[in-house]
């Protein structure tokens, strides 16, 4: 159906989009506030918390609009998973018109916060006081969309019944590491029939052996960042076989290593590679120039605690980036892509993680992902879900334009001010 072009066409498409999502909210009376909240997120403005949005959406009745939006985001009992599923179902056909889904991208993002009462606030890995949320996005070369989003609840929070009660943390939520949260999101996506693709992560998740094993058990491939200290068996080497039983004691079936036969760190392996192993690869156009670096890829066996196994781990790719002019390699990945995968294709997929960085940039800077001011578990997740819903409409409108393309005006326009409008608290008419 052709809904026209220009501003009026965008608003018509926005109405159709919102209507398609409202069934997931559970009650018809949530449709109006849902539309208003998404409109407020899409409109220009420095702050996307409830009261400033209410003032932009309905300047003549700010208090009533504020109450309506606040109830939707902080109080109403609707399912974040159901709404995110509806967003995915609306967007997926359009995204796949530009190519199959190539990656499931795992990442997390932080929100600096003061105080200790807002749900999940603690000292994070960067030392800053704040909260962190874990997300899973689907992506191809033209677009990406977050499909799962959950707050990481630090262990002191998870085990504190008083703080849990005040923030209304659901009883079912228990402490999980960020890799455990991400693996749960991946399992849910696989069970929901999301088009399968390789899982991409940074080293914060890739170093977790259980996470990698969990991805493999689901039948999914991965390209995951790892640290330079990660231990592997170099090409052509493997653990020693179990000791031969000589008729005394309990026979052992565990593979072995010894001081003369042991794995090496990824960094040691990279520095020992011959010069011919390194190739210059261009993976995409950047803002000002093509993105180019030096890479090598070799087949290795991950060695983390494999002395507790009865057989060596299968061979995987170890991808290494060593930019020209750098004293040491800068990035490392493990990948279960097929053994005949070309180096260029390995690099291209590993570097597709840039899309999640673009997602978070827009979600935070344009749509106010981090602007929610409430303290509760429900409000934090509802606001994120509504922000992703609004972002989904932007994806459909912009056609997933690259960051270097010209920016468009907002597809949704603010309502005109009523005649004689007087801002709240102002002694004079505007």
C-alpha positions as CSV (number, residue, x, y, z in Angstrom):
1,X,0.0,0.0,0.0
2,X,1.4,3.4,-1.0
3,X,1.1,5.8,1.9
4,X,2.7,8.7,0.0
5,X,6.0,10.4,0.5
6,X,7.2,13.4,2.5
7,X,6.2,14.4,6.0
8,X,2.5,13.4,5.6
9,X,3.5,10.0,4.1
10,X,5.9,9.4,7.1
11,X,3.2,10.2,9.6
12,X,0.8,7.8,7.8
13,X,3.4,5.1,7.8
14,X,4.0,5.8,11.5
15,X,0.3,5.3,12.3
16,X,0.3,2.0,10.5
17,X,3.5,0.9,12.2
18,X,2.2,1.8,15.7
19,X,-1.1,0.1,15.1
20,X,0.7,-3.1,14.1
21,X,2.6,-3.1,17.5
22,X,-0.3,-2.2,19.8
23,X,-1.7,-5.7,20.0
24,X,1.4,-6.7,21.9
25,X,0.5,-4.2,24.7
26,X,-2.3,-6.3,26.0
27,X,-5.0,-3.5,26.4
28,X,-6.4,-1.2,23.8
29,X,-6.2,1.8,26.1
30,X,-2.4,1.7,26.0
31,X,-2.4,2.4,22.3
32,X,-2.7,6.2,22.7
33,X,0.1,6.6,25.3
34,X,2.2,4.1,23.3
35,X,1.9,6.3,20.2
36,X,2.6,9.5,22.2
37,X,5.7,8.0,23.9
38,X,7.2,6.9,20.6
39,X,6.4,10.3,19.1
40,X,8.1,12.0,22.0
41,X,11.2,9.9,21.4
42,X,11.3,10.7,17.7
43,X,10.8,14.4,18.1
44,X,13.8,16.7,18.4
45,X,14.7,17.7,22.0
46,X,17.6,17.6,24.4
47,X,15.9,15.3,26.9
48,X,13.6,12.3,26.3
49,X,12.4,11.7,29.9
50,X,8.7,11.7,30.6
51,X,8.0,15.3,31.5
52,X,9.9,17.0,28.6
53,X,8.3,14.7,26.1
54,X,4.8,15.4,27.6
55,X,5.5,19.1,27.1
56,X,6.5,18.6,23.5
57,X,3.6,16.3,22.6
58,X,0.7,18.1,24.4
59,X,1.9,21.6,25.5
60,X,-1.6,22.6,26.6
61,X,-2.1,19.7,28.9
62,X,1.3,18.7,30.2
63,X,0.2,17.3,33.5
64,X,-2.4,14.9,32.0
65,X,0.1,13.8,29.3
66,X,2.8,13.3,31.9
67,X,0.5,11.0,34.0
68,X,-0.4,9.0,30.9
69,X,3.2,8.5,29.7
70,X,4.4,7.8,33.2
71,X,1.8,5.1,33.8
72,X,2.6,3.4,30.5
73,X,6.4,3.2,31.1
74,X,6.6,2.8,34.9
75,X,3.4,1.1,36.0
76,X,1.6,-0.8,33.2
77,X,2.1,-4.5,33.1
78,X,2.9,-5.3,29.5
79,X,5.5,-7.6,28.1
80,X,8.8,-6.2,26.8
81,X,9.5,-9.5,25.0
82,X,6.1,-9.4,23.2
83,X,6.6,-5.8,21.9
84,X,10.2,-6.5,20.8
85,X,9.0,-9.6,19.0
86,X,6.3,-7.4,17.2
87,X,9.0,-4.9,16.3
88,X,11.2,-7.6,14.9
89,X,8.3,-9.1,12.9
90,X,7.5,-5.7,11.4
91,X,11.1,-4.8,10.5
92,X,12.6,-8.2,9.4
93,X,11.0,-8.4,5.9
94,X,12.3,-4.9,5.0
95,X,15.8,-5.7,6.4
96,X,16.0,-9.0,4.5
97,X,15.1,-7.3,1.2
98,X,18.7,-6.0,1.3
99,X,20.1,-9.4,2.1
100,X,20.0,-12.3,4.5
101,X,20.7,-11.7,8.2
102,X,24.5,-12.2,8.5
103,X,25.1,-11.8,12.2
104,X,23.6,-11.9,15.7
105,X,25.6,-9.2,17.6
106,X,26.0,-9.4,21.4
107,X,27.0,-6.2,23.2
108,X,26.4,-4.2,26.3
109,X,26.1,-0.5,27.0
110,X,26.6,1.5,30.2
111,X,24.6,4.3,31.7
112,X,26.4,6.6,34.3
113,X,24.2,7.1,37.3
114,X,24.6,8.7,40.7
115,X,23.4,7.2,44.0
116,X,22.6,3.6,44.7
117,X,18.8,3.4,44.6
118,X,18.3,3.2,40.9
119,X,18.0,-0.5,39.9
120,X,21.3,-2.2,39.1
121,X,23.6,0.8,39.8
122,X,27.0,-0.3,41.0
123,X,30.7,0.2,40.2
124,X,31.1,-1.3,36.7
125,X,34.1,-2.8,34.9
126,X,35.2,0.7,33.9
127,X,35.2,1.8,37.6
128,X,32.3,4.2,37.0
129,X,29.2,4.2,39.0
130,X,26.3,3.2,36.8
131,X,24.3,0.4,35.2
132,X,24.9,-1.9,32.2
133,X,22.4,-3.6,29.9
134,X,23.1,-6.6,27.6
135,X,21.5,-6.7,24.2
136,X,21.3,-9.0,21.1
137,X,20.9,-7.5,17.6
138,X,20.4,-8.9,14.2
139,X,22.3,-7.4,11.3
140,X,23.1,-7.6,7.6
141,X,25.2,-5.2,5.5
142,X,22.4,-2.6,5.4
143,X,20.7,-2.6,8.8
144,X,20.7,-3.8,12.3
145,X,18.0,-4.0,15.0
146,X,18.2,-4.9,18.7
147,X,15.8,-7.8,19.4
148,X,16.6,-8.5,23.1
149,X,17.6,-6.2,26.0
150,X,18.2,-6.9,29.7
151,X,19.7,-5.1,32.6
152,X,22.7,-6.8,34.2
153,X,22.0,-7.0,37.9
154,X,25.2,-7.1,39.9
155,X,25.5,-9.8,42.5
156,X,25.2,-7.5,45.6
157,X,21.9,-6.2,44.1
158,X,20.6,-9.7,43.2
159,X,21.2,-10.9,46.7
160,X,19.7,-7.8,48.5
161,X,16.0,-8.4,49.2
162,X,15.4,-4.8,50.4
163,X,16.8,-3.2,47.3
164,X,15.1,-5.8,45.1
165,X,11.7,-5.0,46.7
166,X,12.1,-1.3,46.3
167,X,13.0,-1.6,42.7
168,X,10.4,-4.3,42.1
169,X,12.9,-6.8,40.6
170,X,10.9,-9.9,39.5
171,X,11.4,-13.0,41.7
172,X,12.6,-15.0,38.8
173,X,15.5,-12.7,38.2
174,X,18.7,-14.1,39.8
175,X,22.3,-13.1,39.4
176,X,23.8,-14.0,36.0
177,X,27.0,-12.9,34.4
178,X,26.7,-10.9,31.3
179,X,27.8,-13.9,29.1
180,X,25.1,-15.9,30.8
181,X,22.5,-13.2,30.0
182,X,23.6,-13.0,26.4
183,X,23.5,-16.8,26.0
184,X,19.9,-16.8,27.3
185,X,19.0,-14.2,24.7
186,X,20.6,-16.2,22.0
187,X,18.7,-19.4,23.1
188,X,15.4,-17.4,23.1
189,X,16.1,-16.1,19.6
190,X,16.9,-19.5,18.3
191,X,13.7,-20.9,19.9
192,X,11.7,-18.1,18.3
193,X,12.9,-19.0,14.8
194,X,14.9,-15.8,14.2
195,X,16.9,-16.4,11.0
196,X,20.2,-18.0,12.2
197,X,23.5,-16.3,11.6
198,X,27.0,-16.2,13.1
199,X,27.2,-14.8,16.6
200,X,29.6,-11.8,17.0
201,X,30.9,-10.5,20.3
202,X,33.8,-8.5,21.8
203,X,36.3,-10.1,24.1
204,X,34.2,-9.5,27.2
205,X,32.0,-12.4,26.0
206,X,34.4,-14.3,23.7
207,X,36.8,-15.2,26.5
208,X,34.1,-17.1,28.3
209,X,34.5,-20.7,27.2
210,X,31.1,-21.7,28.5
211,X,29.5,-19.0,26.4
212,X,31.3,-20.2,23.2
213,X,30.4,-23.8,24.0
214,X,26.8,-22.8,24.5
215,X,26.7,-21.1,21.1
216,X,28.1,-24.1,19.4
217,X,25.6,-26.4,21.1
218,X,22.8,-24.4,19.5
219,X,24.3,-25.2,16.1
220,X,25.5,-21.6,15.6
221,X,28.8,-20.3,14.3
222,X,30.7,-17.5,16.0
223,X,33.4,-14.9,15.5
224,X,34.2,-13.6,19.0
225,X,36.9,-11.3,20.3
226,X,39.4,-12.7,22.8
227,X,42.3,-11.4,24.9
228,X,46.0,-11.6,24.0
229,X,46.5,-14.0,26.9
230,X,44.0,-16.6,25.6
231,X,45.8,-20.0,25.4
232,X,45.7,-22.1,22.2
233,X,47.5,-25.1,20.7
234,X,49.5,-23.7,17.8
235,X,49.0,-25.0,14.3
236,X,50.1,-28.6,14.0
237,X,50.2,-29.2,17.8
238,X,47.7,-30.8,20.1
239,X,47.4,-32.0,23.7
240,X,49.2,-35.3,24.7
241,X,47.0,-38.4,24.8
242,X,45.9,-39.9,28.1
243,X,48.6,-41.8,30.0
244,X,48.9,-45.5,29.1
245,X,47.4,-47.6,31.9
246,X,49.9,-50.0,33.4
247,X,47.5,-52.1,35.5
248,X,47.9,-50.1,38.8
249,X,45.5,-47.5,40.1
250,X,42.5,-46.1,38.2
251,X,43.0,-45.6,34.5
252,X,42.7,-42.0,33.3
253,X,41.1,-40.8,30.1
254,X,42.1,-37.2,30.3
255,X,44.4,-35.5,27.7
256,X,47.6,-34.0,29.0
257,X,50.2,-31.3,28.7
258,X,53.7,-31.0,30.3
259,X,56.4,-28.3,30.6
260,X,57.8,-29.2,27.2
261,X,54.5,-29.7,25.5
262,X,52.0,-27.0,26.3
263,X,49.8,-24.4,24.7
264,X,50.9,-20.8,23.9
265,X,49.2,-17.4,24.3
266,X,47.6,-15.9,21.3
267,X,50.0,-13.0,21.5
268,X,53.0,-15.4,21.4
269,X,51.5,-17.2,18.4
270,X,51.0,-13.9,16.6
271,X,54.5,-12.6,17.1
272,X,56.0,-15.9,15.9
273,X,54.1,-16.0,12.6
274,X,56.2,-15.4,9.5
275,X,56.0,-12.2,7.5
276,X,54.2,-14.0,4.6
277,X,51.3,-14.9,7.0
278,X,50.2,-11.2,7.1
279,X,47.9,-9.7,4.4
280,X,46.5,-6.2,3.9
281,X,42.7,-6.3,3.9
282,X,40.1,-3.6,3.2
283,X,36.7,-4.4,4.8
284,X,34.5,-1.4,4.2
285,X,34.3,2.3,3.3
286,X,34.8,4.6,6.3
287,X,33.6,8.2,6.7
288,X,36.7,9.6,4.9
289,X,38.6,6.6,3.5
290,X,38.5,2.8,3.1
291,X,39.2,0.9,6.4
292,X,42.4,-1.1,5.9
293,X,44.6,-3.1,8.2
294,X,46.9,-6.2,8.3
295,X,45.5,-9.5,9.3
296,X,46.6,-13.2,9.6
297,X,44.4,-16.2,10.2
298,X,45.6,-19.7,11.4
299,X,43.9,-22.9,12.5
300,X,44.3,-23.5,16.3
301,X,42.7,-25.5,19.1
302,X,41.5,-23.5,22.2
303,X,43.3,-24.8,25.2
304,X,41.5,-23.4,28.2
305,X,41.3,-26.1,30.9
306,X,41.3,-28.8,28.2
307,X,43.2,-31.0,30.7
308,X,39.8,-31.8,32.1
309,X,38.6,-33.2,28.8
310,X,39.0,-36.6,27.2
311,X,39.7,-35.2,23.7
312,X,41.1,-32.0,22.3
313,X,38.8,-29.2,21.3
314,X,38.1,-29.0,17.5
315,X,40.2,-26.7,15.4
316,X,39.0,-23.1,14.9
317,X,40.2,-20.0,13.2
318,X,42.4,-17.6,15.1
319,X,42.1,-14.2,13.4
320,X,44.7,-11.5,14.3
321,X,44.9,-7.8,13.5
322,X,48.3,-6.1,13.5
323,X,48.0,-2.6,12.0
324,X,51.1,-1.3,10.2
325,X,53.2,0.8,12.6
326,X,51.9,-0.8,15.8
327,X,54.4,-2.5,18.0
328,X,52.2,-5.5,18.8
329,X,48.9,-6.9,17.5
330,X,45.8,-5.0,18.5
331,X,42.9,-7.4,18.2
332,X,42.3,-11.2,18.3
333,X,39.3,-13.4,17.4
334,X,38.3,-17.0,17.6
335,X,35.9,-18.3,14.9
336,X,34.1,-21.5,14.1
337,X,33.5,-20.5,10.5
338,X,34.4,-23.3,8.0
339,X,38.0,-24.2,7.4
340,X,37.8,-23.1,3.8
341,X,36.7,-19.6,4.7
342,X,38.7,-16.8,3.0
343,X,40.6,-14.3,5.1
344,X,38.7,-11.4,3.6
345,X,35.4,-13.0,4.6
346,X,36.6,-13.7,8.2
347,X,37.6,-10.0,8.5
348,X,34.4,-8.7,6.9
349,X,32.2,-10.6,9.4
350,X,34.4,-9.8,12.4
351,X,34.2,-6.1,11.6
352,X,30.4,-6.2,11.2
353,X,30.2,-5.5,14.9
354,X,30.4,-1.8,14.1
355,X,26.7,-1.8,13.5
356,X,25.9,-2.2,17.1
357,X,28.0,0.8,17.9
358,X,25.9,2.8,15.4
359,X,22.7,1.4,17.0
360,X,23.7,2.6,20.5
361,X,24.9,6.0,19.2
362,X,21.5,6.7,17.7
363,X,19.5,5.1,20.5
364,X,21.3,7.2,23.1
365,X,22.0,10.5,21.2
366,X,18.8,10.7,19.1
367,X,16.2,8.7,21.0
368,X,17.1,9.1,24.6
369,X,17.8,5.5,25.6
370,X,19.6,6.6,28.7
371,X,17.2,9.4,29.7
372,X,14.8,7.4,31.8
373,X,14.7,8.9,35.3
374,X,12.8,6.2,37.2
375,X,14.4,3.7,39.6
376,X,12.4,0.5,39.0
377,X,13.1,-2.6,37.0
378,X,9.9,-2.4,34.9
379,X,10.3,1.3,33.9
380,X,14.0,0.8,32.9
381,X,13.0,-2.1,30.5
382,X,9.8,-0.5,29.3
383,X,11.6,2.7,28.3
384,X,14.3,0.7,26.4
385,X,11.6,-1.3,24.6
386,X,9.8,1.9,23.6
387,X,13.1,3.4,22.4
388,X,13.8,0.3,20.3
389,X,10.3,0.5,18.9
390,X,10.9,4.1,17.8
391,X,14.2,3.2,16.4
392,X,12.6,0.5,14.4
393,X,10.5,3.1,12.7
394,X,13.6,5.2,11.9
395,X,15.2,2.1,10.3
396,X,12.2,1.6,8.1
397,X,12.1,5.3,7.1
398,X,15.8,5.8,6.5
399,X,16.5,2.5,4.8
400,X,19.4,2.0,7.2
401,X,21.5,4.7,5.7
402,X,25.2,4.6,6.6
403,X,26.5,7.1,9.2
404,X,28.3,9.1,6.4
405,X,25.1,9.8,4.5
406,X,23.3,13.2,5.0
407,X,21.0,13.4,8.0
408,X,17.3,13.8,7.5
409,X,14.8,15.8,9.5
410,X,12.7,13.9,12.0
411,X,9.9,12.0,10.2
412,X,7.5,13.1,12.9
413,X,6.6,16.8,13.5
414,X,5.8,18.4,16.8
415,X,2.2,19.6,17.2
416,X,1.7,23.3,16.8
417,X,1.4,25.4,19.9
418,X,-2.2,26.5,20.7
419,X,-3.1,30.1,20.3
420,X,-2.2,32.1,23.5
421,X,-0.1,29.2,24.8
422,X,1.7,29.9,28.1
423,X,4.5,27.6,29.2
424,X,4.1,26.2,32.7
425,X,5.7,28.6,35.3
426,X,5.9,31.5,32.9
427,X,4.2,34.8,33.9
428,X,4.0,35.9,30.3
429,X,2.4,34.3,27.2
430,X,4.9,32.7,24.8
